[in-house]
Amino acid sequence: MISQWNDSQPIYWQLKERTIAMILDGTLREGDALPSVRNVASEFQLNPITVSKAYQTLVDEGLVEKRRGLGMFVKEGAGQQLKDSERRKFIEEEWPAMLARIEQLGLSLSTLMTENNKQEDGE
């Protein structure tokens, strides 16, 4: 799941973000069970409270649901909810910074597309 931890962010937050990435990329699908708190804590040598906090954050955000005696599961609609919020975040926060950098470097859309195509073709 995670190879190493970044010291600039709390571990529970990094675990939450990695779980979100797994939902977005389809590794975890709607209705799938999340790995148990105990397994994740053991695998990554974390305090179970840290894992529980990450999972609770996902519950609070409406992405995961607790099923008593069964564990945590990805909620129906979580994938679309995440895509919508990530798209909004990209358009409002990330894209303006990228656009400013593109303009700063004097790049054009056609140049970027040409370079992208070259990379895809293995040149």
C-alpha positions in Angstrom: 0.0 0.0 0.0 2.6 2.6 1.1 6.3 2.1 0.8 7.4 5.0 3.1 5.9 7.8 5.1 6.4 11.5 4.4 7.4 13.4 7.6 5.6 16.6 6.5 2.1 15.1 7.0 0.5 13.1 9.7 0.6 9.3 8.9 -3.2 8.9 9.4 -3.7 11.6 6.7 -1.3 9.9 4.3 -3.0 6.6 4.9 -6.4 8.2 4.2 -5.1 9.8 1.0 -3.6 6.5 -0.2 -7.0 4.8 0.4 -8.7 7.6 -1.6 -6.2 7.0 -4.4 -7.0 3.3 -4.3 -10.7 4.1 -4.7 -10.0 6.5 -7.5 -7.9 4.1 -9.5 -10.3 1.2 -8.9 -8.1 -0.9 -6.6 -10.9 -0.6 -4.1 -14.3 -0.6 -5.6 -17.7 0.4 -4.2 -18.8 -2.4 -1.8 -15.3 -3.7 -1.2 -14.0 -4.1 2.3 -11.1 -2.1 3.4 -8.2 -4.0 4.9 -8.7 -4.5 8.6 -7.3 -2.0 11.0 -5.3 -4.8 12.7 -3.8 -6.0 9.3 -2.8 -2.5 8.2 -1.3 -1.7 11.6 0.7 -4.9 11.6 1.8 -4.6 7.9 3.1 -1.0 8.3 4.0 -1.2 12.0 1.5 1.5 12.9 -0.5 2.1 16.0 -4.0 0.7 15.4 -5.3 4.1 16.6 -3.6 5.8 13.7 -5.3 3.4 11.2 -8.6 3.8 12.9 -8.3 7.6 12.7 -7.6 7.4 9.0 -10.6 5.2 8.5 -12.8 7.3 10.7 -11.9 10.3 8.5 -13.1 8.4 5.5 -16.4 7.6 7.3 -16.8 11.3 8.2 -16.3 12.2 4.6 -19.1 9.8 3.5 -16.8 7.6 1.5 -16.7 4.5 3.8 -19.2 2.9 6.0 -18.8 0.8 9.1 -20.7 -2.5 9.2 -20.9 -3.7 12.8 -19.0 -7.0 13.1 -17.9 -7.0 9.5 -15.5 -4.0 9.1 -15.3 -1.0 6.8 -16.6 -0.9 3.3 -16.4 1.6 0.4 -19.8 3.2 0.0 -21.9 3.2 -3.1 -21.2 6.5 -5.0 -17.8 7.0 -3.3 -15.9 6.8 -6.6 -18.0 9.4 -8.3 -18.0 11.6 -5.2 -14.2 11.5 -5.2 -13.9 12.2 -8.9 -16.2 15.2 -8.6 -14.3 16.7 -5.6 -10.9 15.9 -7.2 -11.9 17.5 -10.5 -13.2 20.6 -8.6 -9.9 20.7 -6.6 -7.8 20.4 -9.8 -9.7 23.1 -11.6 -9.8 25.5 -8.7 -6.4 24.9 -7.1 -4.0 22.9 -9.3 -4.8 24.1 -12.8 -4.3 27.8 -12.1 -0.8 27.1 -10.8 0.0 24.9 -13.8 -1.3 27.5 -16.2 0.8 30.2 -14.6 3.9 28.0 -14.9 3.1 27.2 -18.6 2.7 30.9 -19.3 5.9 31.7 -17.4 7.8 29.3 -19.6 6.3 30.6 -22.8 4.8 27.2 -23.7 1.8 26.7 -25.9 -0.9 24.0 -25.9 0.4 22.7 -29.3 4.0 22.4 -27.9 2.8 20.6 -24.9 0.6 18.2 -26.9 3.5 17.6 -29.4 5.9 16.8 -26.5 3.3 14.6 -24.8 2.8 12.6 -28.1 6.5 12.1 -28.4 6.7 10.7 -24.9 3.8 8.4 -25.6 5.5 7.2 -28.8 8.7 6.5 -26.9 10.9 9.1 -28.6 
